[in-house]
Amino acid sequence: MRRLAVLLGVLGALAVPASAVAHPLGNFTVNRFSAVEASGNRIYVKYVLDMAEIPAFQERQGVEDEGVYETALARRIGHGLVLRVGGRRIALTPTVHELAFPPGVAGLRTLRFEAVYSSPTLAGRPARLEFVDGNFRDRIGWQEVVLAANHGAKASTPSVPATSVSKELLAYPRDLLSSPPEVTRASATIEPGDGAGRPPMLLSREQLAGRVAVRSVGDGGFASLIARQDLGVGVILLSLAVAFFWGAAHALSPGHGKAIVTAYLVGQRGTPRHAAALGLIVTATHTVGVFALGFVTLALSQFIVPEQLYPWIGLASGLLVIGVGASVLLARIRHRRAHRHGDHHHHHHHGAEELGWRSLTAVGISGGLLPCPSALVVLLAAISLHRVTLGLLLILAFSAGLALSITGIGLVAILAKRTFRRFEIQGRVLGILPAASALVIVVAGVAMTARALPKVG
């Protein structure tokens, strides 16, 4: 009976993603918040750090004593905070801090840290305050700074609001999730009051361990499979089926070159064999890409962070697609010239076939080159839970599902073209189809490159 309940629970992942543990801003984000308070004759800075699963996994590598790590983290963040009053840098000393590791997706942990930093006593005359948060500059995520004054201190002409729109990273507004703020600076003219004022309050460790408000994530059901407790043969087989389903569903979301695959197979006389080959290439490329990104996350995190690679991978995919489209277009031009000179058969049977397979490989690579973040989470969770073999099988099943959808789309395009050929559609329509498909591929590649370039910059 218990085994049946577990099987039903795994099957439920097909319909219900594991949104209760998904970070609202994505698995790669390092989110930070600073509240600058002029209180009495001191400046207090309350700092909040909210790391998603992947950066938290990296942070925890090699940590043996959480208390020692917490103290070191408080010092490290303090060194990255710059406070100037009247043009003079003011030292900030950590007075209290709390650390917790709330549960995240796939059995991984997130990281939640809060600390209060205090300045020395300030002179009671107006001065210009400038604050900069220089921590985690190379990481993506929510960046927010607020500034307020209380207990006799005054602040005028502040450059930032006095209240947090995210409730100090506890409830991210849904309308800002796709374009989170990037505010790391604040300034105002302050006039200190009398006495030490009142420092900000922190949440308790138990409160920190609770999750922030979350949103649904499309591949959450896939990522949750690695953390299942009962791993009987039936559960594993059903988990692989669920992973396959999520891979197929993921392929139908925006991206993965569906328009490119369709245009290529229609314009290049694609066959079912070509569509199947595309699926195999996509599977291999996506699986290798996940493993390579996992290696970067584990072994090279001191030199490069994984989210910095995604724009470069997107740029490489775009340039690869442009190259495919340009090659196909040039091949069609040469083909037409050869046809006009009566040498059609020689060129078609030798150069075009070889170019077609090279282009086919490039199209498949471009479709699987960008790894799904959920697949990377599964890999890291598998390592953390000592379930590496299961993790590899789940990723392979996910990639196979993705490839099946790509192959299916290709087969539909091929069958549609063959169906239209039965009708009396002759002349220029069919004549310009190969060149038009090549232009579609080029345009799609240019669009991919244009999206990637600003992020690379």
Solvent accessible surface area in square Angstrom, and as a share of the most:
residue,aa,sasa,rsa
1,M,198,0.88
2,R,183,0.67
3,R,131,0.48
4,L,92,0.46
5,A,62,0.48
6,V,33,0.19
7,L,46,0.23
8,L,104,0.52
9,G,34,0.33
10,V,0,0.00
11,L,80,0.40
12,G,32,0.31
13,A,5,0.04
14,L,51,0.26
15,A,84,0.65
16,V,107,0.62
17,P,36,0.22
18,A,27,0.21
19,S,31,0.20
20,A,77,0.59
21,V,41,0.23
22,A,3,0.03
23,H,1,0.01
24,P,3,0.02
25,L,21,0.11
26,G,23,0.22
27,N,23,0.12
28,F,18,0.08
29,T,7,0.04
30,V,1,0.00
31,N,0,0.00
32,R,6,0.02
33,F,1,0.01
34,S,0,0.00
35,A,7,0.05
36,V,1,0.01
37,E,35,0.15
38,A,3,0.02
39,S,0,0.00
40,G,1,0.01
41,N,26,0.13
42,R,68,0.25
43,I,1,0.01
44,Y,12,0.05
45,V,0,0.00
46,K,15,0.07
47,Y,0,0.00
48,V,0,0.00
49,L,0,0.00
50,D,1,0.01
51,M,3,0.01
52,A,0,0.00
53,E,0,0.00
54,I,0,0.00
55,P,2,0.01
56,A,0,0.00
57,F,19,0.08
58,Q,25,0.11
59,E,39,0.18
60,R,85,0.31
61,Q,98,0.44
62,G,77,0.74
63,V,47,0.27
64,E,171,0.77
65,D,78,0.40
66,E,83,0.37
67,G,43,0.41
68,V,102,0.59
69,Y,25,0.10
70,E,12,0.05
71,T,57,0.33
72,A,40,0.31
73,L,1,0.01
74,A,1,0.01
75,R,128,0.47
76,R,109,0.40
77,I,0,0.00
78,G,10,0.10
79,H,144,0.64
80,G,19,0.18
81,L,4,0.02
82,V,36,0.21
83,L,0,0.00
84,R,91,0.33
85,V,19,0.11
86,G,54,0.52
87,G,57,0.55
88,R,158,0.58
89,R,119,0.44
90,I,8,0.04
91,A,70,0.54
92,L,24,0.12
93,T,81,0.47
94,P,46,0.29
95,T,82,0.48
96,V,70,0.40
97,H,47,0.21
98,E,40,0.18
99,L,2,0.01
100,A,8,0.06
101,F,23,0.10
102,P,3,0.02
103,P,58,0.36
104,G,5,0.04
105,V,5,0.03
106,A,3,0.02
107,G,43,0.41
108,L,7,0.03
109,R,109,0.40
110,T,0,0.00
111,L,0,0.00
112,R,4,0.02
113,F,0,0.00
114,E,1,0.01
115,A,0,0.00
116,V,1,0.00
117,Y,0,0.00
118,S,14,0.09
119,S,3,0.02
120,P,71,0.45
121,T,82,0.48
122,L,18,0.09
123,A,56,0.44
124,G,60,0.58
125,R,163,0.60
126,P,87,0.55
127,A,25,0.19
128,R,101,0.37
129,L,1,0.01
130,E,80,0.36
131,F,1,0.00
132,V,23,0.13
133,D,8,0.04
134,G,21,0.20
135,N,14,0.07
136,F,35,0.15
137,R,182,0.67
138,D,77,0.40
139,R,29,0.11
140,I,91,0.46
141,G,9,0.09
142,W,0,0.00
143,Q,25,0.11
144,E,13,0.06
145,V,4,0.02
146,V,9,0.05
147,L,5,0.03
148,A,30,0.23
149,A,35,0.27
150,N,52,0.27
151,H,93,0.41
152,G,56,0.54
153,A,9,0.07
154,K,131,0.55
155,A,36,0.28
156,S,57,0.37
157,T,98,0.57
158,P,68,0.43
159,S,73,0.47
160,V,15,0.09
161,P,86,0.54
162,A,61,0.47
163,T,104,0.61
164,S,26,0.16
165,V,83,0.48
166,S,0,0.00
167,K,136,0.58
168,E,50,0.23
169,L,0,0.00
170,L,67,0.33
171,A,35,0.27
172,Y,14,0.05
173,P,32,0.20
174,R,174,0.63
175,D,116,0.60
176,L,59,0.29
177,L,29,0.14
178,S,110,0.71
179,S,75,0.48
180,P,35,0.22
181,P,32,0.20
182,E,137,0.61
183,V,58,0.34
184,T,37,0.22
185,R,156,0.57
186,A,4,0.03
187,S,24,0.15
188,A,0,0.00
189,T,45,0.26
190,I,1,0.01
191,E,68,0.31
192,P,13,0.08
193,G,13,0.13
194,D,135,0.70
195,G,42,0.41
196,A,49,0.38
197,G,29,0.28
198,R,156,0.57
199,P,62,0.39
200,P,18,0.12
201,M,153,0.68
202,L,34,0.17
203,L,46,0.23
204,S,46,0.30
205,R,107,0.39
206,E,138,0.62
207,Q,107,0.47
208,L,2,0.01
209,A,42,0.33
210,G,41,0.40
211,R,55,0.20
212,V,7,0.04
213,A,56,0.44
214,V,44,0.25
215,R,78,0.28
216,S,79,0.51
217,V,39,0.23
218,G,51,0.49
219,D,18,0.09
220,G,3,0.02
221,G,0,0.00
222,F,0,0.00
223,A,3,0.02
224,S,20,0.13
225,L,1,0.01
226,I,0,0.00
227,A,29,0.23
228,R,60,0.22
229,Q,157,0.70
230,D,35,0.18
231,L,58,0.29
232,G,16,0.15
233,V,114,0.66
234,G,32,0.31
235,V,0,0.00
236,I,50,0.25
237,L,111,0.55
238,L,45,0.23
239,S,3,0.02
240,L,39,0.19
241,A,55,0.42
242,V,0,0.00
243,A,0,0.00
244,F,72,0.30
245,F,88,0.37
246,W,23,0.08
247,G,0,0.00
248,A,21,0.16
249,A,37,0.28
250,H,30,0.14
251,A,0,0.00
252,L,113,0.56
253,S,41,0.27
254,P,135,0.85
255,G,44,0.42
256,H,29,0.13
257,G,15,0.14
258,K,45,0.19
259,A,64,0.50
260,I,6,0.03
261,V,2,0.01
262,T,46,0.27
263,A,11,0.09
264,Y,8,0.03
265,L,1,0.00
266,V,26,0.15
267,G,1,0.01
268,Q,36,0.16
269,R,109,0.40
270,G,10,0.09
271,T,45,0.26
272,P,60,0.38
273,R,155,0.56
274,H,29,0.13
275,A,0,0.00
276,A,51,0.40
277,A,20,0.16
278,L,1,0.00
279,G,5,0.05
280,L,132,0.66
281,I,36,0.18
282,V,1,0.00
283,T,22,0.13
284,A,58,0.45
285,T,21,0.12
286,H,0,0.00
287,T,14,0.08
288,V,97,0.56
289,G,14,0.14
290,V,0,0.00
291,F,71,0.30
292,A,53,0.41
293,L,5,0.03
294,G,1,0.01
295,F,121,0.50
296,V,20,0.11
297,T,2,0.01
298,L,68,0.34
299,A,56,0.43
300,L,62,0.31
301,S,39,0.25
302,Q,167,0.74
303,F,163,0.68
304,I,49,0.25
305,V,7,0.04
306,P,0,0.00
307,E,11,0.05
308,Q,67,0.30
309,L,38,0.19
310,Y,36,0.14
311,P,23,0.15
312,W,140,0.49
313,I,32,0.16
314,G,16,0.16
315,L,22,0.11
316,A,47,0.36
317,S,4,0.02
318,G,0,0.00
319,L,99,0.49
320,L,60,0.30
321,V,0,0.00
322,I,46,0.24
323,G,36,0.35
324,V,7,0.04
325,G,0,0.00
326,A,40,0.31
327,S,36,0.23
328,V,1,0.00
329,L,45,0.22
330,L,98,0.49
331,A,15,0.12
332,R,30,0.11
333,I,69,0.35
334,R,133,0.49
335,H,26,0.11
336,R,126,0.46
337,R,148,0.54
338,A,10,0.08
339,H,111,0.50
340,R,179,0.65
341,H,155,0.69
342,G,70,0.68
343,D,57,0.29
344,H,45,0.20
345,H,133,0.59
346,H,108,0.48
347,H,81,0.36
348,H,53,0.24
349,H,120,0.54
350,H,118,0.53
351,G,45,0.43
352,A,36,0.28
353,E,89,0.40
354,E,108,0.49
355,L,18,0.09
356,G,14,0.13
357,W,84,0.30
358,R,136,0.50
359,S,4,0.03
360,L,2,0.01
361,T,58,0.34
362,A,16,0.12
363,V,2,0.01
364,G,0,0.00
365,I,59,0.30
366,S,11,0.07
367,G,3,0.03
368,G,0,0.00
369,L,47,0.23
370,L,73,0.36
371,P,2,0.01
372,C,3,0.02
373,P,49,0.31
374,S,10,0.06
375,A,0,0.00
376,L,0,0.00
377,V,1,0.00
378,V,0,0.00
379,L,12,0.06
380,L,0,0.00
381,A,0,0.00
382,A,0,0.00
383,I,57,0.29
384,S,53,0.34
385,L,64,0.32
386,H,165,0.73
387,R,53,0.19
388,V,69,0.40
389,T,98,0.57
390,L,17,0.08
391,G,0,0.00
392,L,67,0.33
393,L,77,0.38
394,L,0,0.00
395,I,0,0.00
396,L,87,0.43
397,A,17,0.13
398,F,0,0.00
399,S,0,0.00
400,A,35,0.27
401,G,0,0.00
402,L,0,0.00
403,A,6,0.05
404,L,99,0.49
405,S,15,0.10
406,I,1,0.01
407,T,20,0.12
408,G,28,0.27
409,I,43,0.22
410,G,0,0.00
411,L,60,0.30
412,V,100,0.58
413,A,8,0.06
414,I,4,0.02
415,L,103,0.51
416,A,41,0.32
417,K,27,0.11
418,R,110,0.40
419,T,62,0.36
420,F,118,0.49
421,R,125,0.46
422,R,202,0.74
423,F,119,0.50
424,E,156,0.70
425,I,54,0.27
426,Q,120,0.53
427,G,56,0.54
428,R,213,0.78
429,V,91,0.52
430,L,58,0.29
431,G,38,0.37
432,I,109,0.56
433,L,51,0.25
434,P,18,0.12
435,A,35,0.27
436,A,40,0.31
437,S,8,0.05
438,A,0,0.00
439,L,97,0.48
440,V,73,0.42
441,I,0,0.00
442,V,34,0.19
443,V,101,0.58
444,A,22,0.17
445,G,0,0.00
446,V,78,0.45
447,A,43,0.33
448,M,38,0.17
449,T,15,0.09
450,A,57,0.44
451,R,153,0.56
452,A,7,0.05
453,L,95,0.47
454,P,100,0.63
455,K,148,0.63
456,V,35,0.20
457,G,100,0.96
